[in-house]
Amino acid sequence: MTNEKEGILIYEDPDAAHSLLKTAEQAALKAGKVLKSLFGRIKDIRHKGRIDLVTEADVASERVIIEVLKSTHPGIPVLSEETNPEYRSASKDDFFWIVDPLDGTTNFAHAFPWFGVSIALASGDKVILGIIHCPVQQETFSASLGKGAWLNGRPIKVSNTPTIEDALLATGFPYDVQEDAADVMAAFKAVVTKVQGVRRAGAAALDLAYVACGRFDGFWEIKLKPWDTAAGKLLVEEAGGKVTDFRGSVYSPFMQEIMATNGLIHRELGNILMPFSQHLKRGVTCMTA
């Protein structure tokens, strides 16, 4: 099938959308088995950056995912972290997969069991479906545009925490934090002094999945890649939450900053984070959207 035909089917044929979601889920589950088989036994660890790692597990998981996606829907190209990180759909009408075969590589390399697989289908900047699979926890989060979000097949919703002072948030630090820590730590300090708690576990896709199911009330981070956030963005929105940049503007997985919440604390968190937006100068103190 061509991308155009896939696109028509996704929008007009619920069975086609369901088939694509099942394909993504099959790929994620198969990759999860690969990751579990290698967990605690990693021997080949390489550096893409000073603290940015890649292991044989990343490569093996990605290979399995691409095999499943290509065998079922060969006409849809793949944007993937390890083997095809530069692909970007030439047309906003084109459909493409966005794949993170191992979100939380550093955790995995240290045998810390907080990692997962993230797969999304997008058209331009619009995410159509998403899967995040956590093999150790045996949890599979899924979402389909306009149809809702689920955890192991059961509907999920964001939390109902009403204020920032009662909120448990998640965040992460960019891979260049050692070279440019000032703004990252300043933003962290600004938030942590206003909330009930902040967790920094090291896997953005899982953080977003936890916002979607109400375990976290919000999440923020900068300098993420589309494979880190595409599936999680859709999960949060389909679970009733809100995802923007720090200014409250519409978020795309190709943007450099993300703020996701249950919606109820969004303005409060935005007021804290807006001065740290990469799009605005310092001194702005309130959200406009």
C-alpha contacts under 8 A as a table, 3 or more apart, distances in Angstrom:
res1	aa1	res2	aa2	distance
1	M	5	K	6.16
1	M	6	E	6.48
1	M	73	H	6.98
1	M	74	P	7.06
1	M	75	G	5.21
2	T	5	K	5.26
2	T	6	E	6.22
2	T	75	G	4.96
2	T	76	I	7.13
3	N	6	E	4.97
3	N	7	G	6.01
3	N	75	G	5.99
3	N	76	I	5.84
3	N	94	D	5.67
3	N	95	F	5.59
4	E	7	G	5.07
4	E	8	I	6.36
4	E	93	D	7.37
4	E	94	D	6.69
4	E	95	F	7.81
5	K	8	I	5.20
5	K	9	L	6.27
6	E	9	L	5.17
6	E	10	I	6.11
6	E	95	F	7.57
7	G	10	I	5.15
7	G	11	Y	6.44
7	G	93	D	7.65
7	G	94	D	7.50
7	G	95	F	6.70
8	I	11	Y	5.45
8	I	12	E	5.95
8	I	13	D	7.78
9	L	12	E	5.13
9	L	13	D	4.90
9	L	14	P	7.73
9	L	16	A	5.74
9	L	17	A	7.21
10	I	13	D	5.75
10	I	14	P	6.76
10	I	16	A	5.69
10	I	17	A	4.84
11	Y	14	P	7.44
11	Y	17	A	7.66
13	D	16	A	5.40
13	D	17	A	6.71
14	P	17	A	5.13
14	P	18	H	6.12
15	D	18	H	5.03
15	D	19	S	6.08
16	A	19	S	4.97
16	A	20	L	6.28
17	A	20	L	5.19
17	A	21	L	6.26
18	H	21	L	5.11
18	H	22	K	6.16
19	S	22	K	5.09
19	S	23	T	6.14
20	L	23	T	4.97
20	L	24	A	6.27
21	L	24	A	5.14
21	L	25	E	6.15
21	L	129	L	6.53
21	L	130	G	7.42
21	L	131	I	7.76
21	L	144	S	7.50
22	K	25	E	4.92
22	K	26	Q	5.99
23	T	26	Q	5.07
23	T	27	A	6.21
23	T	68	V	7.31
23	T	69	L	6.70
23	T	72	T	7.23
24	A	27	A	5.12
24	A	28	A	6.14
24	A	69	L	7.08
24	A	119	I	6.38
24	A	120	A	7.58
24	A	130	G	7.72
24	A	131	I	6.59
25	E	28	A	5.06
25	E	29	L	6.07
25	E	131	I	6.21
25	E	142	S	7.94
26	Q	29	L	5.26
26	Q	30	K	6.11
26	Q	68	V	7.59
27	A	30	K	5.22
27	A	31	A	6.11
27	A	64	V	7.01
27	A	65	I	4.82
27	A	66	I	7.83
27	A	68	V	5.57
27	A	69	L	6.87
28	A	31	A	5.09
28	A	32	G	6.00
28	A	65	I	6.64
28	A	117	V	5.96
28	A	118	S	7.19
28	A	119	I	7.10
28	A	131	I	7.29
28	A	132	I	7.43
28	A	133	H	6.11
29	L	32	G	4.91
29	L	33	K	6.45
29	L	133	H	6.80
29	L	135	P	7.65
30	K	33	K	5.32
30	K	34	V	6.70
30	K	64	V	7.03
30	K	65	I	7.44
31	A	34	V	5.06
31	A	35	L	6.32
31	A	60	A	7.95
31	A	61	S	4.81
31	A	62	E	7.34
31	A	64	V	5.93
31	A	65	I	6.17
31	A	101	P	7.28
31	A	117	V	7.30
32	G	35	L	5.04
32	G	36	K	6.18
32	G	61	S	7.46
32	G	116	G	7.37
32	G	117	V	6.84
32	G	133	H	7.05
32	G	134	C	7.26
32	G	135	P	5.13
33	K	36	K	5.14
33	K	37	S	6.17
33	K	135	P	7.07
34	V	37	S	5.18
34	V	38	L	6.46
34	V	57	A	7.47
34	V	60	A	7.17
34	V	61	S	6.15
35	L	38	L	5.21
35	L	39	F	5.91
35	L	57	A	6.05
35	L	61	S	6.64
35	L	135	P	7.61
36	K	39	F	5.03
36	K	135	P	6.66
36	K	136	V	7.06
38	L	41	R	5.32
38	L	42	I	6.27
38	L	57	A	6.55
39	F	42	I	6.74
39	F	108	F	6.75
39	F	111	A	6.53
40	G	108	F	7.66
40	G	109	A	7.58
40	G	110	H	7.71
40	G	111	A	5.17
42	I	45	I	7.34
42	I	55	T	7.25
42	I	56	E	7.26
42	I	57	A	7.47
42	I	109	A	6.56
43	K	56	E	7.88
44	D	55	T	5.63
44	D	56	E	5.88
45	I	53	L	6.69
45	I	54	V	5.92
45	I	55	T	4.61
45	I	56	E	7.15
45	I	109	A	7.44
46	R	53	L	5.67
46	R	54	V	5.30
46	R	55	T	6.20
47	H	50	R	6.54
47	H	51	I	6.90
47	H	52	D	5.72
47	H	53	L	4.60
47	H	54	V	6.22
48	K	51	I	7.77
48	K	52	D	5.30
48	K	53	L	5.72
48	K	54	V	6.77
49	G	52	D	4.65
49	G	53	L	7.04
49	G	175	Y	7.60
50	R	175	Y	7.69
50	R	176	D	7.92
51	I	175	Y	6.15
51	I	176	D	7.97
52	D	106	T	7.64
52	D	175	Y	6.13
53	L	105	T	6.45
53	L	106	T	6.31
54	V	58	D	6.26
54	V	59	V	7.96
54	V	105	T	6.61
55	T	58	D	5.38
55	T	59	V	6.84
55	T	105	T	7.40
55	T	109	A	7.42
56	E	59	V	5.17
56	E	60	A	6.03
57	A	60	A	5.08
57	A	61	S	5.88
57	A	102	L	7.54
58	D	61	S	5.34
58	D	62	E	6.13
58	D	82	E	7.45
58	D	101	P	5.71
58	D	102	L	5.40
58	D	105	T	7.45
59	V	62	E	5.19
59	V	63	R	6.15
59	V	82	E	6.82
59	V	101	P	7.62
60	A	63	R	5.16
60	A	64	V	6.43
61	S	64	V	5.30
61	S	65	I	6.31
61	S	101	P	5.31
61	S	102	L	7.13
62	E	65	I	5.08
62	E	66	I	6.13
62	E	80	S	7.71
62	E	82	E	7.47
62	E	99	V	7.74
62	E	100	D	7.50
62	E	101	P	4.83
62	E	102	L	7.99
63	R	66	I	5.37
63	R	67	E	6.17
64	V	67	E	5.16
64	V	68	V	6.40
65	I	68	V	5.32
65	I	69	L	6.21
65	I	101	P	7.36
66	I	69	L	5.06
66	I	70	K	5.80
66	I	78	V	7.57
67	E	70	K	5.34
67	E	71	S	5.91
68	V	71	S	5.29
68	V	72	T	6.28
69	L	72	T	5.45
69	L	73	H	5.79
69	L	74	P	7.05
70	K	73	H	5.21
70	K	74	P	4.27
70	K	75	G	7.56
70	K	76	I	7.46
71	S	74	P	5.86
73	H	76	I	6.02
74	P	77	P	7.57
76	I	95	F	6.26
76	I	96	F	5.36
76	I	97	W	6.95
77	P	95	F	7.47
77	P	96	F	5.01
77	P	97	W	6.32
78	V	84	N	7.29
78	V	87	Y	7.49
78	V	96	F	5.55
78	V	97	W	4.61
78	V	98	I	6.09
78	V	99	V	7.22
79	L	84	N	5.62
79	L	85	P	5.89
79	L	86	E	7.18
79	L	87	Y	5.32
79	L	88	R	7.02
79	L	96	F	6.90
79	L	97	W	5.83
79	L	98	I	4.79
79	L	99	V	6.18
79	L	227	W	7.95
80	S	83	T	6.02
80	S	84	N	4.97
80	S	85	P	5.20
80	S	87	Y	7.99
80	S	97	W	7.88
80	S	98	I	5.87
80	S	99	V	4.65
80	S	100	D	6.18
80	S	101	P	7.86
80	S	227	W	7.11
81	E	84	N	6.25
81	E	85	P	4.78
81	E	99	V	6.59
81	E	100	D	5.76
81	E	101	P	7.49
81	E	227	W	6.86
82	E	85	P	6.22
84	N	87	Y	6.04
89	S	92	K	6.78
89	S	94	D	6.07
89	S	95	F	7.29
89	S	96	F	6.90
89	S	123	S	7.91
89	S	124	G	6.41
90	A	94	D	7.23
91	S	94	D	5.33
91	S	124	G	6.83
92	K	123	S	6.00
92	K	124	G	4.09
92	K	125	D	7.38
93	D	123	S	5.88
93	D	124	G	6.39
94	D	123	S	5.54
94	D	124	G	6.61
95	F	121	L	6.91
95	F	122	A	5.58
95	F	123	S	4.50
95	F	124	G	7.12
96	F	121	L	5.77
96	F	122	A	5.53
96	F	123	S	6.53
97	W	119	I	6.98
97	W	120	A	5.65
97	W	121	L	4.51
97	W	122	A	6.27
98	I	119	I	5.72
98	I	120	A	5.03
98	I	121	L	6.12
98	I	122	A	7.19
98	I	226	P	7.13
98	I	227	W	5.50
98	I	230	A	7.19
99	V	117	V	7.95
99	V	118	S	5.91
99	V	119	I	4.66
99	V	120	A	6.56
99	V	227	W	5.44
100	D	103	D	6.04
100	D	117	V	5.94
100	D	118	S	5.03
100	D	119	I	6.39
100	D	227	W	5.14
100	D	228	D	6.72
101	P	116	G	7.63
101	P	117	V	5.08
101	P	118	S	6.50
101	P	119	I	7.97
102	L	105	T	5.91
102	L	115	F	6.64
102	L	116	G	5.59
102	L	117	V	5.21
102	L	118	S	7.53
103	D	115	F	5.47
103	D	116	G	5.25
103	D	117	V	6.02
103	D	118	S	7.12
103	D	203	A	5.55
103	D	204	A	7.33
103	D	205	A	6.76
103	D	206	L	7.99
103	D	228	D	7.08
104	G	107	N	5.26
104	G	108	F	6.23
104	G	114	W	6.68
104	G	115	F	4.59
104	G	116	G	6.84
104	G	202	G	5.76
104	G	203	A	4.61
104	G	204	A	7.89
105	T	108	F	4.92
105	T	109	A	6.06
105	T	115	F	7.10
106	T	109	A	5.07
106	T	110	H	6.35
106	T	202	G	7.74
107	N	110	H	5.22
107	N	111	A	6.16
107	N	112	F	4.78
107	N	113	P	6.77
107	N	114	W	6.29
107	N	115	F	6.74
107	N	202	G	6.94
108	F	111	A	4.95
108	F	112	F	5.67
108	F	113	P	6.59
108	F	114	W	7.29
108	F	115	F	6.55
109	A	112	F	7.57
113	P	136	V	6.54
114	W	134	C	7.85
114	W	136	V	7.80
114	W	201	A	7.26
114	W	202	G	7.62
114	W	203	A	7.10
115	F	134	C	6.40
115	F	135	P	7.95
115	F	203	A	6.16
115	F	206	L	7.27
116	G	132	I	6.71
116	G	133	H	5.43
116	G	134	C	4.50
116	G	135	P	6.54
116	G	203	A	7.79
116	G	205	A	7.67
116	G	206	L	6.93
117	V	131	I	7.85
117	V	132	I	5.54
117	V	133	H	5.13
117	V	134	C	6.68
118	S	130	G	7.46
118	S	131	I	5.73
118	S	132	I	4.50
118	S	133	H	6.59
118	S	205	A	6.75
118	S	227	W	7.01
118	S	228	D	7.44
118	S	231	A	6.38
119	I	130	G	5.73
119	I	131	I	5.20
119	I	132	I	6.54
119	I	227	W	7.48
119	I	230	A	7.89
119	I	231	A	6.16
120	A	127	V	6.83
120	A	128	I	7.34
120	A	129	L	5.54
120	A	130	G	4.20
120	A	131	I	6.30
120	A	227	W	7.86
120	A	230	A	6.02
120	A	231	A	4.91
121	L	127	V	5.90
121	L	128	I	5.45
121	L	129	L	5.33
121	L	130	G	6.52
122	A	125	D	6.65
122	A	126	K	5.45
122	A	127	V	4.19
122	A	128	I	5.32
122	A	129	L	7.29
123	S	126	K	5.18
123	S	127	V	6.36
123	S	128	I	7.08
124	G	127	V	7.99
125	D	252	S	5.66
125	D	253	P	6.89
125	D	254	F	7.43
126	K	252	S	7.51
127	V	130	G	7.52
127	V	145	L	7.33
127	V	230	A	6.53
127	V	231	A	7.33
127	V	234	L	6.45
128	I	144	S	6.12
128	I	145	L	5.13
128	I	234	L	7.73
129	L	142	S	7.59
129	L	143	A	5.55
129	L	144	S	4.40
129	L	145	L	5.93
129	L	231	A	6.87
129	L	234	L	6.99
130	G	142	S	5.59
130	G	143	A	5.23
130	G	144	S	6.62
130	G	230	A	7.27
130	G	231	A	4.11
130	G	232	G	7.11
130	G	234	L	6.55
130	G	235	L	6.96
131	I	140	T	7.05
131	I	141	F	5.65
131	I	142	S	4.49
131	I	143	A	6.67
131	I	231	A	5.94
132	I	140	T	5.85
132	I	141	F	5.06
132	I	142	S	6.46
132	I	205	A	7.04
132	I	206	L	7.22
132	I	209	A	7.23
132	I	231	A	6.78
132	I	232	G	7.38
133	H	138	Q	7.58
133	H	139	E	5.93
133	H	140	T	4.34
133	H	141	F	6.17
134	C	137	Q	5.60
134	C	138	Q	5.76
134	C	139	E	5.18
134	C	140	T	6.20
134	C	206	L	7.79
135	P	138	Q	4.79
135	P	139	E	6.64
136	V	139	E	7.95
139	E	151	L	6.72
139	E	152	N	6.08
140	T	151	L	5.67
140	T	152	N	5.22
141	F	149	A	7.34
141	F	150	W	5.65
141	F	151	L	4.49
141	F	152	N	6.38
141	F	209	A	6.78
141	F	235	L	7.68
142	S	149	A	5.63
142	S	150	W	5.24
142	S	151	L	6.49
142	S	152	N	7.99
142	S	153	G	7.97
142	S	235	L	6.77
143	A	147	K	7.35
143	A	148	G	5.77
143	A	149	A	4.19
143	A	150	W	6.29
143	A	231	A	7.79
143	A	234	L	6.42
143	A	235	L	5.29
143	A	238	E	6.61
144	S	147	K	5.33
144	S	148	G	5.98
144	S	149	A	6.73
144	S	234	L	7.53
144	S	238	E	7.48
145	L	148	G	6.94
145	L	234	L	7.11
145	L	238	E	6.95
146	G	238	E	6.85
147	K	238	E	7.18
148	G	155	P	7.19
148	G	235	L	7.91
148	G	238	E	4.69
148	G	239	A	6.18
149	A	155	P	5.76
149	A	156	I	5.83
149	A	157	K	7.65
149	A	212	A	7.93
149	A	235	L	5.73
149	A	236	V	7.98
149	A	238	E	5.37
149	A	239	A	5.43
150	W	153	G	5.30
150	W	154	R	4.96
150	W	155	P	4.25
150	W	156	I	5.19
151	L	154	R	5.22
151	L	155	P	6.40
151	L	156	I	6.38
151	L	213	C	7.67
156	I	212	A	6.90
156	I	213	C	5.17
156	I	214	G	7.91
156	I	239	A	5.91
157	K	212	A	6.04
157	K	213	C	5.28
157	K	214	G	6.33
157	K	239	A	4.43
157	K	240	G	6.10
157	K	241	G	7.97
158	V	211	V	6.17
158	V	212	A	4.91
158	V	213	C	5.21
158	V	214	G	4.29
158	V	215	R	7.98
158	V	217	D	7.34
158	V	236	V	7.21
158	V	239	A	5.67
158	V	240	G	5.99
158	V	241	G	5.95
158	V	262	N	5.25
159	S	211	V	7.62
159	S	212	A	7.95
159	S	213	C	7.19
159	S	214	G	4.12
159	S	215	R	7.16
159	S	216	F	7.49
159	S	217	D	6.04
159	S	262	N	5.83
160	N	214	G	7.86
160	N	262	N	6.96
160	N	264	L	7.24
161	T	164	I	7.98
161	T	166	D	6.70
161	T	167	A	6.40
161	T	217	D	6.78
161	T	262	N	7.66
161	T	264	L	7.03
161	T	265	I	7.60
162	P	166	D	7.48
162	P	264	L	5.46
162	P	265	I	6.20
163	T	166	D	5.65
163	T	167	A	6.60
163	T	264	L	7.05
163	T	265	I	5.53
163	T	268	E	7.74
164	I	167	A	5.03
164	I	194	K	6.82
164	I	195	V	5.52
164	I	196	Q	7.77
164	I	265	I	5.64
164	I	268	E	6.39
164	I	269	L	6.89
165	E	194	K	5.70
165	E	195	V	4.28
165	E	196	Q	5.58
166	D	195	V	6.15
166	D	196	Q	5.26
167	A	195	V	5.58
167	A	196	Q	5.37
167	A	197	G	6.86
167	A	216	F	7.69
167	A	217	D	5.66
167	A	218	G	7.56
168	L	195	V	6.79
168	L	196	Q	5.67
168	L	197	G	4.87
168	L	198	V	5.82
168	L	199	R	7.69
168	L	216	F	5.51
168	L	217	D	5.54
168	L	218	G	7.01
169	L	195	V	7.73
169	L	197	G	6.28
169	L	198	V	4.72
169	L	199	R	6.28
169	L	216	F	5.54
169	L	217	D	5.64
169	L	218	G	4.77
169	L	219	F	5.50
170	A	198	V	5.33
170	A	199	R	4.68
170	A	200	R	5.75
170	A	201	A	7.80
170	A	207	D	6.32
170	A	216	F	6.81
170	A	218	G	6.35
170	A	219	F	4.67
170	A	220	W	6.80
171	T	198	V	7.14
171	T	199	R	6.46
171	T	200	R	5.25
171	T	201	A	7.85
171	T	204	A	7.60
171	T	207	D	7.68
171	T	219	F	5.47
171	T	220	W	5.18
171	T	221	E	5.62
172	G	200	R	5.50
172	G	201	A	7.32
172	G	202	G	6.04
172	G	203	A	7.64
172	G	204	A	6.96
172	G	220	W	7.43
172	G	221	E	5.63
172	G	222	I	7.98
173	F	177	V	6.32
173	F	184	V	7.06
173	F	221	E	6.88
173	F	222	I	7.46
174	P	177	V	5.37
174	P	221	E	7.82
174	P	222	I	6.56
174	P	223	K	5.98
174	P	224	L	7.29
175	Y	178	Q	7.66
176	D	179	E	5.44
176	D	180	D	6.33
176	D	181	A	7.94
177	V	180	D	5.06
177	V	181	A	4.77
177	V	184	V	7.30
178	Q	181	A	5.82
180	D	183	D	7.42
180	D	184	V	7.77
181	A	184	V	5.31
181	A	185	M	5.93
182	A	185	M	5.44
182	A	186	A	6.02
183	D	186	A	4.93
183	D	187	A	6.02
183	D	276	F	6.91
184	V	187	A	5.31
184	V	188	F	6.22
185	M	188	F	4.89
185	M	189	K	6.06
186	A	189	K	5.13
186	A	190	A	6.15
187	A	190	A	5.03
187	A	191	V	6.29
187	A	272	I	7.94
187	A	273	L	6.55
187	A	276	F	6.58
188	F	191	V	5.28
188	F	192	V	5.93
189	K	192	V	5.23
189	K	193	T	6.15
190	A	193	T	5.88
190	A	194	K	7.01
190	A	272	I	6.58
190	A	273	L	7.83
191	V	194	K	5.36
191	V	195	V	6.46
191	V	269	L	7.66
191	V	272	I	6.59
191	V	273	L	7.69
192	V	195	V	5.54
192	V	196	Q	7.63
192	V	197	G	6.47
192	V	198	V	6.22
195	V	198	V	7.46
203	A	206	L	5.55
203	A	207	D	6.32
204	A	207	D	4.93
204	A	208	L	6.25
204	A	228	D	5.96
204	A	229	T	6.89
205	A	208	L	5.24
205	A	209	A	6.29
205	A	228	D	5.45
205	A	229	T	5.79
205	A	231	A	7.33
205	A	232	G	5.50
206	L	209	A	4.90
206	L	210	Y	6.13
206	L	232	G	7.58
207	D	210	Y	5.11
207	D	211	V	6.38
207	D	216	F	7.52
207	D	219	F	6.89
208	L	211	V	4.99
208	L	212	A	6.28
208	L	219	F	6.83
208	L	229	T	7.57
208	L	232	G	4.94
208	L	233	K	6.93
208	L	235	L	7.49
208	L	236	V	6.66
208	L	260	A	7.38
209	A	212	A	4.99
209	A	213	C	6.45
209	A	232	G	5.65
209	A	235	L	6.46
209	A	236	V	6.95
210	Y	213	C	5.23
210	Y	214	G	6.11
210	Y	215	R	5.09
210	Y	216	F	5.47
211	V	214	G	5.17
211	V	215	R	5.88
211	V	216	F	4.52
211	V	217	D	5.59
211	V	218	G	5.83
211	V	219	F	7.19
211	V	236	V	6.42
211	V	260	A	7.56
211	V	261	T	6.69
211	V	262	N	7.03
212	A	215	R	7.76
212	A	216	F	7.87
212	A	232	G	7.92
212	A	235	L	5.77
212	A	236	V	4.32
212	A	237	E	7.66
212	A	239	A	5.49
212	A	240	G	7.76
212	A	241	G	6.95
212	A	262	N	7.71
213	C	216	F	7.77
213	C	239	A	7.22
214	G	217	D	6.23
214	G	262	N	7.73
216	F	219	F	7.56
217	D	261	T	5.66
217	D	262	N	5.63
217	D	265	I	7.94
218	G	259	M	7.42
218	G	260	A	5.41
218	G	261	T	3.94
218	G	262	N	6.39
218	G	265	I	7.95
219	F	258	I	7.88
219	F	259	M	5.77
219	F	260	A	5.15
219	F	261	T	6.32
220	W	257	E	7.57
220	W	258	I	5.48
220	W	259	M	4.42
220	W	260	A	6.37
221	E	224	L	7.17
221	E	257	E	5.94
221	E	258	I	5.64
221	E	259	M	6.93
222	I	256	Q	5.58
222	I	257	E	4.28
222	I	258	I	6.42
223	K	256	Q	4.77
223	K	257	E	6.17
224	L	228	D	6.21
224	L	229	T	7.40
224	L	255	M	7.94
224	L	256	Q	6.19
224	L	257	E	7.12
225	K	228	D	5.37
225	K	229	T	7.01
225	K	253	P	6.99
225	K	254	F	6.69
225	K	256	Q	7.77
226	P	229	T	5.50
226	P	230	A	5.58
226	P	253	P	4.48
226	P	254	F	5.35
226	P	255	M	7.94
227	W	230	A	5.79
227	W	231	A	7.70
227	W	253	P	7.70
228	D	231	A	7.84
228	D	232	G	7.78
229	T	232	G	5.13
229	T	233	K	5.70
229	T	253	P	5.85
230	A	233	K	5.37
230	A	234	L	6.75
230	A	253	P	5.35
231	A	234	L	5.46
231	A	235	L	6.32
232	G	235	L	4.92
232	G	236	V	6.21
233	K	236	V	5.40
233	K	237	E	6.34
233	K	243	V	6.54
233	K	253	P	7.81
233	K	260	A	7.72
234	L	237	E	5.16
234	L	238	E	5.90
235	L	238	E	5.28
235	L	239	A	6.03
236	V	239	A	5.12
236	V	240	G	6.48
236	V	241	G	5.08
236	V	242	K	6.67
236	V	243	V	7.25
236	V	260	A	7.29
236	V	261	T	7.75
236	V	262	N	7.85
237	E	240	G	5.23
237	E	241	G	4.78
237	E	242	K	5.59
237	E	243	V	6.79
238	E	241	G	7.15
240	G	262	N	6.94
240	G	263	G	7.60
241	G	260	A	7.22
241	G	261	T	5.71
241	G	262	N	4.30
241	G	263	G	5.03
242	K	260	A	5.64
242	K	261	T	5.50
242	K	262	N	6.19
242	K	263	G	5.05
242	K	266	H	7.31
243	V	250	V	7.40
243	V	251	Y	6.28
243	V	258	I	7.05
243	V	259	M	5.72
243	V	260	A	4.31
243	V	261	T	6.65
244	T	247	R	7.36
244	T	248	G	5.10
244	T	249	S	5.30
244	T	250	V	5.03
244	T	251	Y	4.46
244	T	258	I	5.96
244	T	259	M	5.40
244	T	260	A	6.51
245	D	248	G	5.42
245	D	249	S	5.52
245	D	250	V	6.66
245	D	251	Y	5.53
245	D	255	M	7.97
245	D	257	E	5.48
245	D	258	I	4.70
245	D	259	M	5.46
245	D	277	S	7.85
246	F	249	S	7.44
246	F	257	E	6.77
246	F	258	I	6.55
246	F	259	M	5.92
246	F	270	G	5.60
246	F	273	L	5.77
246	F	274	M	5.07
246	F	276	F	7.64
246	F	277	S	5.57
247	R	270	G	6.47
247	R	273	L	7.99
247	R	274	M	5.45
247	R	277	S	6.85
247	R	287	M	6.03
247	R	288	T	7.24
247	R	289	A	7.45
248	G	267	R	7.90
248	G	270	G	6.76
248	G	287	M	6.53
248	G	288	T	7.04
248	G	289	A	5.30
249	S	289	A	6.96
251	Y	255	M	6.80
251	Y	258	I	6.94
252	S	255	M	5.44
255	M	258	I	7.58
256	Q	278	Q	7.86
257	E	277	S	7.49
257	E	278	Q	7.68
259	M	270	G	7.75
260	A	263	G	7.98
260	A	266	H	7.57
261	T	264	L	7.40
261	T	265	I	6.59
261	T	266	H	5.72
262	N	265	I	6.63
262	N	266	H	7.13
263	G	266	H	5.00
264	L	267	R	7.63
265	I	268	E	5.37
265	I	269	L	6.16
266	H	269	L	5.29
266	H	270	G	5.97
267	R	270	G	4.95
267	R	271	N	6.11
267	R	287	M	6.49
268	E	271	N	5.21
268	E	272	I	6.64
269	L	272	I	5.18
269	L	273	L	6.23
270	G	273	L	5.02
270	G	274	M	5.52
270	G	286	C	7.45
270	G	287	M	6.10
271	N	274	M	5.56
271	N	275	P	7.86
271	N	285	T	5.90
271	N	286	C	4.81
271	N	287	M	5.59
272	I	275	P	7.11
272	I	285	T	7.53
273	L	276	F	5.44
273	L	277	S	6.75
274	M	277	S	5.17
274	M	280	L	7.74
274	M	284	V	6.68
274	M	285	T	6.78
274	M	286	C	7.17
274	M	287	M	7.06
275	P	280	L	7.05
275	P	281	K	6.95
275	P	282	R	5.04
275	P	283	G	6.03
275	P	284	V	5.51
275	P	285	T	6.55
276	F	280	L	7.65
276	F	282	R	7.02
277	S	280	L	5.58
277	S	281	K	7.72
278	Q	281	K	7.80
280	L	284	V	7.61
281	K	284	V	7.09
